[in-house]
Amino acid sequence: MMPIDVIGGDHLASHGEGADEFDLEKRQEELKAMADSAFYGMTRDEALNHLEELHSSQLGRFLLENRGLNGQWTAYLIKDGLEKSSLNFTETWLLNRAPAVLATRERFGIFQKQLKKHLKAGMSIASVPCGRMDDLIDLDIGDASDLTFTGIDLDQGSLDLAREKSDSVSGKENAVTYSYENRDALSPDVGWGLGEARFDIITSNGLNIYLKDTDVDLLYQNFYKALKPGGLLITSFLTQKEDKNGTPIWEVGDVQDNLKKQRTIFATIIGVQWQNLRTEEETEDQLKRAGFEAKTIEFKYDKRKIFPTVIARKPEL
């Protein structure tokens, strides 16, 4: 649900390459065999109807086949899908009512605000994984000039989309240089094989929700190495519904029904892979282990406290 495309080795975390065609009848039978508790208050017939509607749309089929999103479909959820009409009920709900999707869209706006706040002429900024690189290509750069925007992704299809989009924009030709690199964000090489810290800002949304803690530690260590002294990491994470003491984190009093529906559609029907949730404290500890100092780590929450942005600065020399 968010640019989420890389994992160690040659495998994508968010979606499979050449995934087998989804077997609708098999999944229908699996749902029919599940206990009522798997549907979180939804009836079995309602769940089967959602399954059929997902299968009838391109977005839904991609989710069913891959259990995750690539750059194209992340952009669709955040922006492109809002321009569509004549969608079925399930896809309309996903775009307009699913709390995680709304939080993702709000998170995108927070990223834009933070990027603009910290943007200066001459900066080198990377988006990892970049997906379609909307976070940088759509950024209002104001009077800033001599900028370098680099998209890094293991998914060549996402890089192609980002390159196509940057080639089509106007008004930034003399201010921004775009480059694209097909690299693994979990590679142990410093700066992804280039041997030196080279970015003033790195943005990264969505990848860590597919990764276990050990891989997130490696990811943040790589970001730290690839940043120049004083460089900024702007990233995000999915929070847990409650903290370790059982105190609610999410502010969802008026959207409980949509949360239950979201859980049924994403977890039971689709079986999405983006289910690595973390608390603010766990995320801060991961960033500190990578080398970021606690005093530089700042959290910016969306309305529901579901998909917060976190900003961390690498210490100056």
Secondary structure, DSSP 8 states (H G I E B T S, - for coil): --S----STT--SSS-TT-----HHHHHHHHHHS-GGGGTT--HHHHHHHHHHHHTSHHHHHHHHHSS--HHHHHHHHTGGGG--S--HHHHHHHHT-HHHHHHHHHHHHHHHHHHHH--TT-EEEESS-TT-HHHHT---TT--SEEEEEEES-HHHHHHHHHHHHH--S-TTTEEEEEEE--TT--SGGGGT-S--EEEEEE-SGGGGS-HHHHHHHHHHHHHHEEEEEEEEEE--B-SB-TTS-B-S--TT-HHHHHHHHIIIIIII--S----B-HHHHHHHHHHHT--GGG-EEE--TTSSS-EEEEE----
